[in-house]
Amino acid sequence: MDTGAFNVQASDKKLLSDWQPHYKDLFGKYTIKLQHRLKDSGLFSEEVLGELIETYPRALYNLNTAGAEKGKLNWREGYLADTSGKDLIKAIKNGHLWLNLRRVMDVDKRYADLLQQIFDEFEDKVPGLHTFKQNMGILISSPNMTVPYHCDIPGQALWQIEGRKKVYIYPNRAPFLPHETLEGIILGETEEELSYHEWYDDHAEIHVLSPGEMALWDLNAPHRVVNEDCLNISVTTEHYTSDIRKSYAVNYANGVLRRRFGLSPATNSIGGLMPYPKAALTLLWKKLGLNKKHEVVKMVSFKPDPKADIGYVDVEPFVR
Ligand SMILES: [Fe+2]
């Protein structure tokens, strides 16, 4: 069956079109900016995305807006209600909205095939690279929308399809990312948003992503994104490797030791024997369900409206 996905195997057109041999030494450790051909798959046009949105499972999308209140961003969660895909994209185009279609590879096999092709290509290019728990999301966001300073736990890449955005990437260590903060995110105590100061920008790498460009960066590196004055369609991919999994387990266990037992873990290194007892503690803590009580509760408070200037209207808040 023709799934409609871009088929690397049947084509000499690779998804990554300007890979350089030395990038294999940079993968996962430094920022790499590449050209890509994701758009050629036909899976990211407004028409195809509009259809995808209409049947998208509630549990797998986030619709957000952020209003400034007393100089601080007030990040809000919405829901699609009965908005058509076409109207939602119109609302995003004219408003102040950010739609994240999470785990799209679980919703539609065409995206699963594309995700597989992406990581087959990376694994082909980077000797010894073995990835798992690959994940793909689609971000559709309004002109001038920003995503605040935050960090992500798995390996990350951002692929631009339509519009342009500026990505600021910061060092993945204190003071930009203190150990305790990373642990708090991994434990689910706080969302990925971090405290940010303007002077951080003096230490940022700044990349403008245009359609057909993507960037990969160092594990957990904090970043923030500013859309230019146009609709943005982007793809995010995530992945784990055995080193990323060890880093997760060590940071999780350190967070538990620091918070619940008053200890100050000396290292977050993943080398040597230390990760394994810490991985066991992580597993035990999760198995006992002790990780649940600090997780963040989300309230839904708006729905899209293509006729509204801001692209949405408020609804009576309810728990998601
Ligand atoms: Fe991110």
Boltz pocket constraint, residues with backbone or C-beta under 6 A from the ligand:
constraints:
  - pocket:
      binder: B
      contacts: [[A, 150], [A, 151], [A, 152], [A, 156], [A, 223]]
      max_distance: 6.0
